[in-house]
Amino acid sequence: MKTRKVAKIIKGLKTSDGAGVSLTRIIGNPELSMLDPFLLLDEFGSENPDDYILGFPPHPHRGFETITYMLDGKFRHQDSAGNEGLLSDGSVQWMTAGRGVIHSEMPEQSHGLVRGFQLWLNLPKKLKMMKPSYCDIPKSEIPQIDIFGGIIKVIAGQYNNIKGPGKPHTGMFYHDIMLDKNATFNMPLIDGWNVFIYVYEGSIMIDKLVAKKRLAILKRTGDLKLSTQNKSAKFILIGGEPLNEPVARGGPFVMNTKQEVLQAFSDYQNGLLDK
């Protein structure tokens, strides 16, 4: 079995978004602008309400999907399509912006730990103007599989023929994995797919050590083999089929041409984005 090696290790950039929510931008920063088909990955996490209390007031999106995975805490989602949902510990919000949606994500708690990830998944050109959709995925609907030396949660894609509830519009998988100390983990991967691992607790060893709060981009051929050493680890493992299409970005809009982005801004300003 050929195993994938680490192509690059990335450290995220501390920043803020929304109405001042403190976060670390791991994909979508100057060091890593995107990893096709992934446009952005943010980690947010704090026990200080000042870091999250103002949330993400109403803002627009067009041309991609947002996947918010809440490890701890509660956020309320509302959007212009009439959808409403509560993100709570261990749950996922999967929103396909398509041709356009205006949504808000506001905290439902005023103290305690709020922690999670938001991933932006690009839509292929043929689906960018599709009808928006929204799906709340409670913790109870995410398969949790006991593996030797750990646990894997299948959010999207599949592991050992067990499918996750996420329904992406392009090829991808999203797993949250917890390994005990001195454990190993193997998984077949599709050659040519872009795959990355972000470690949020502990550290792992591939062919290089990947420390806490580091993103490892893997090379594009071979299967995955990794291990822990003298402490346990938690990490998200995400992979996707590259779209290999032009990408034009303008804030909350991701299209294929600059003109399409300008049209999105015009539609938003004229109240037509979500019509």
CORBELVEN-V631288 format. One record per residue. N is the residue number from 1. OMEGA is omega in radians with two decimals (NA if undefined). NEAR is the number of other ideal C-beta (glycine too) atoms within 12 Angstrom. D_FIRST is the distance of its C-alpha to the first C-alpha in whole Angstrom. Layout:
N | OMEGA | NEAR | D_FIRST
N | OMEGA | NEAR | D_FIRST
//
This chain:
1 | 3.04 | 12 | 0
2 | -3.13 | 14 | 4
3 | -3.13 | 24 | 6
4 | 3.04 | 34 | 10
5 | 3.12 | 24 | 13
6 | 3.09 | 28 | 16
7 | -3.08 | 24 | 18
8 | 3.04 | 22 | 22
9 | -3.03 | 28 | 23
10 | 2.96 | 30 | 26
11 | -3.11 | 24 | 30
12 | -3.13 | 30 | 32
13 | 3.11 | 25 | 35
14 | -3.11 | 20 | 38
15 | 3.05 | 20 | 40
16 | -3.13 | 21 | 42
17 | -3.09 | 30 | 43
18 | 3.13 | 27 | 45
19 | 3.09 | 20 | 48
20 | 3.10 | 21 | 47
21 | 3.13 | 36 | 43
22 | -3.12 | 28 | 42
23 | 3.03 | 32 | 38
24 | -3.14 | 34 | 35
25 | -3.02 | 33 | 34
26 | 2.95 | 41 | 30
27 | -3.08 | 38 | 29
28 | 3.10 | 33 | 33
29 | -3.08 | 25 | 34
30 | -3.13 | 13 | 35
31 | -3.14 | 19 | 31
32 | -3.05 | 29 | 29
33 | 3.06 | 21 | 31
34 | 3.05 | 33 | 29
35 | -3.00 | 40 | 25
36 | 0.17 | 32 | 25
37 | -3.06 | 38 | 26
38 | -3.03 | 44 | 27
39 | -3.03 | 39 | 31
40 | 2.94 | 38 | 31
41 | 3.08 | 40 | 30
42 | 2.93 | 37 | 33
43 | 3.05 | 41 | 33
44 | -3.12 | 41 | 36
45 | 3.13 | 29 | 37
46 | 2.98 | 27 | 41
47 | 3.13 | 18 | 43
48 | -3.11 | 18 | 46
49 | 3.13 | 20 | 48
50 | -3.11 | 17 | 49
51 | -3.07 | 28 | 45
52 | -2.90 | 37 | 45
53 | -3.10 | 26 | 48
54 | 2.97 | 20 | 49
55 | -3.11 | 34 | 46
56 | 3.12 | 35 | 45
57 | -3.04 | 20 | 48
58 | 3.14 | 22 | 48
59 | -3.04 | 28 | 46
60 | 2.97 | 36 | 45
61 | 2.98 | 44 | 42
62 | 2.93 | 47 | 41
63 | -3.10 | 47 | 38
64 | 3.10 | 47 | 35
65 | 3.02 | 43 | 34
66 | -3.14 | 44 | 34
67 | -3.10 | 45 | 32
68 | -3.12 | 44 | 34
69 | -3.07 | 41 | 32
70 | 3.06 | 40 | 35
71 | -3.13 | 31 | 34
72 | 3.05 | 26 | 37
73 | -3.06 | 36 | 41
74 | 3.05 | 30 | 42
75 | 3.10 | 38 | 43
76 | 3.10 | 26 | 45
77 | 2.98 | 38 | 44
78 | 3.13 | 27 | 47
79 | -3.03 | 33 | 46
80 | 3.06 | 28 | 49
81 | 3.11 | 25 | 47
82 | 3.13 | 15 | 49
83 | 3.05 | 26 | 46
84 | 3.13 | 21 | 46
85 | 3.13 | 30 | 43
86 | 3.02 | 25 | 43
87 | 3.11 | 43 | 40
88 | -3.04 | 28 | 40
89 | 3.06 | 24 | 37
90 | -3.08 | 23 | 34
91 | -3.10 | 33 | 35
92 | 3.01 | 43 | 34
93 | -3.11 | 40 | 36
94 | -3.09 | 39 | 34
95 | 3.06 | 43 | 37
96 | -3.07 | 37 | 37
97 | 3.13 | 44 | 39
98 | -3.06 | 33 | 39
99 | 3.05 | 31 | 43
100 | 3.07 | 39 | 44
101 | 3.04 | 38 | 45
102 | -3.08 | 31 | 46
103 | 3.08 | 37 | 45
104 | 3.06 | 27 | 46
105 | -3.03 | 41 | 44
106 | -3.11 | 29 | 46
107 | 3.09 | 37 | 46
108 | 3.12 | 24 | 47
109 | -3.07 | 25 | 48
110 | 3.08 | 16 | 50
111 | 3.11 | 17 | 48
112 | -3.04 | 20 | 45
113 | 2.95 | 21 | 41
114 | -3.06 | 37 | 40
115 | 3.09 | 35 | 36
116 | -3.09 | 38 | 34
117 | 2.91 | 39 | 32
118 | -3.14 | 42 | 33
119 | 3.02 | 44 | 30
120 | 3.14 | 42 | 32
121 | -3.10 | 46 | 30
122 | 3.00 | 46 | 31
123 | 3.06 | 38 | 32
124 | -3.08 | 31 | 32
125 | -3.06 | 24 | 35
126 | -3.09 | 14 | 36
127 | -3.04 | 28 | 36
128 | -3.12 | 36 | 38
129 | 3.09 | 27 | 41
130 | 3.11 | 21 | 40
131 | 3.12 | 18 | 42
132 | 3.07 | 35 | 41
133 | -3.06 | 25 | 40
134 | 3.12 | 32 | 39
135 | 2.99 | 29 | 37
136 | 3.12 | 28 | 38
137 | 3.13 | 33 | 35
138 | -3.14 | 19 | 36
139 | -3.08 | 23 | 34
140 | -3.11 | 15 | 35
141 | 3.13 | 20 | 33
142 | -3.13 | 31 | 30
143 | 3.08 | 27 | 27
144 | -3.00 | 22 | 26
145 | 3.03 | 25 | 24
146 | 3.07 | 17 | 23
147 | -3.13 | 24 | 20
148 | 3.11 | 16 | 19
149 | 3.13 | 21 | 21
150 | -3.10 | 33 | 22
151 | 3.03 | 25 | 23
152 | 3.05 | 35 | 22
153 | -3.07 | 37 | 24
154 | -3.12 | 32 | 24
155 | 3.08 | 45 | 26
156 | -3.04 | 37 | 25
157 | -3.13 | 36 | 22
158 | 3.06 | 24 | 20
159 | -3.09 | 33 | 18
160 | 3.09 | 18 | 18
161 | 3.03 | 10 | 20
162 | -3.04 | 21 | 23
163 | 3.05 | 21 | 24
164 | -3.08 | 34 | 26
165 | 3.14 | 27 | 29
166 | -3.10 | 39 | 29
167 | 3.12 | 23 | 30
168 | -3.14 | 38 | 29
169 | 3.02 | 32 | 30
170 | -3.08 | 32 | 27
171 | 3.08 | 26 | 23
172 | 2.99 | 39 | 22
173 | -3.09 | 39 | 21
174 | 3.14 | 43 | 23
175 | 2.98 | 42 | 22
176 | -2.97 | 43 | 24
177 | 3.06 | 41 | 22
178 | -3.14 | 30 | 23
179 | 3.02 | 35 | 22
180 | 3.07 | 23 | 24
181 | 3.12 | 20 | 24
182 | 3.13 | 19 | 21
183 | 3.06 | 27 | 19
184 | 3.13 | 24 | 15
185 | 3.10 | 33 | 14
186 | 3.10 | 26 | 10
187 | 3.07 | 31 | 11
188 | 3.13 | 22 | 9
189 | 3.14 | 34 | 11
190 | 3.11 | 24 | 13
191 | 3.14 | 18 | 13
192 | 3.10 | 19 | 16
193 | 2.99 | 33 | 17
194 | -3.08 | 38 | 19
195 | 3.07 | 45 | 17
196 | 3.10 | 43 | 19
197 | 3.02 | 45 | 20
198 | -3.10 | 43 | 23
199 | 3.13 | 39 | 24
200 | 2.98 | 35 | 28
201 | 3.10 | 27 | 28
202 | 3.13 | 30 | 27
203 | 3.11 | 29 | 24
204 | 3.09 | 43 | 20
205 | 2.98 | 30 | 18
206 | 2.87 | 37 | 14
207 | 3.05 | 20 | 15
208 | 3.07 | 22 | 18
209 | 3.06 | 20 | 21
210 | -3.04 | 36 | 22
211 | 3.09 | 25 | 25
212 | 3.13 | 24 | 27
213 | 3.04 | 24 | 29
214 | 3.08 | 32 | 26
215 | 3.07 | 43 | 24
216 | 3.00 | 38 | 20
217 | -3.10 | 33 | 19
218 | 3.01 | 38 | 16
219 | -2.87 | 25 | 15
220 | 3.05 | 24 | 14
221 | 3.12 | 19 | 11
222 | 3.12 | 25 | 7
223 | -3.08 | 24 | 7
224 | 2.99 | 38 | 10
225 | 3.13 | 22 | 10
226 | -3.12 | 37 | 13
227 | 2.96 | 29 | 16
228 | 3.14 | 29 | 20
229 | -3.00 | 20 | 22
230 | 3.04 | 13 | 26
231 | -3.11 | 20 | 27
232 | -3.12 | 25 | 25
233 | 3.02 | 39 | 24
234 | -3.10 | 31 | 25
235 | 3.00 | 40 | 23
236 | 3.14 | 40 | 23
237 | -3.02 | 44 | 20
238 | 3.10 | 43 | 21
239 | -3.14 | 40 | 19
240 | 3.09 | 41 | 21
241 | -3.13 | 28 | 21
242 | 3.09 | 24 | 23
243 | -3.13 | 32 | 27
244 | 3.10 | 16 | 28
245 | 3.08 | 24 | 31
246 | 3.12 | 21 | 34
247 | 3.04 | 33 | 35
248 | -3.06 | 27 | 38
249 | 3.02 | 26 | 39
250 | -3.13 | 24 | 42
251 | -3.05 | 21 | 42
252 | -3.11 | 30 | 41
253 | 3.11 | 40 | 41
254 | -3.11 | 42 | 38
255 | -3.13 | 37 | 38
256 | 3.14 | 29 | 38
257 | 3.08 | 20 | 41
258 | 3.14 | 17 | 43
259 | 3.12 | 15 | 46
260 | 3.08 | 27 | 44
261 | 3.10 | 26 | 44
262 | 3.09 | 18 | 48
263 | 3.11 | 26 | 48
264 | 3.09 | 38 | 47
265 | 3.13 | 23 | 49
266 | 3.13 | 19 | 52
267 | 3.13 | 25 | 51
268 | -3.12 | 29 | 50
269 | -3.12 | 13 | 54
270 | 3.09 | 13 | 56
271 | -3.07 | 13 | 54
272 | -3.03 | 18 | 52
273 | -3.04 | 32 | 49
274 | 3.14 | 27 | 48
275 | NA | 17 | 51
//
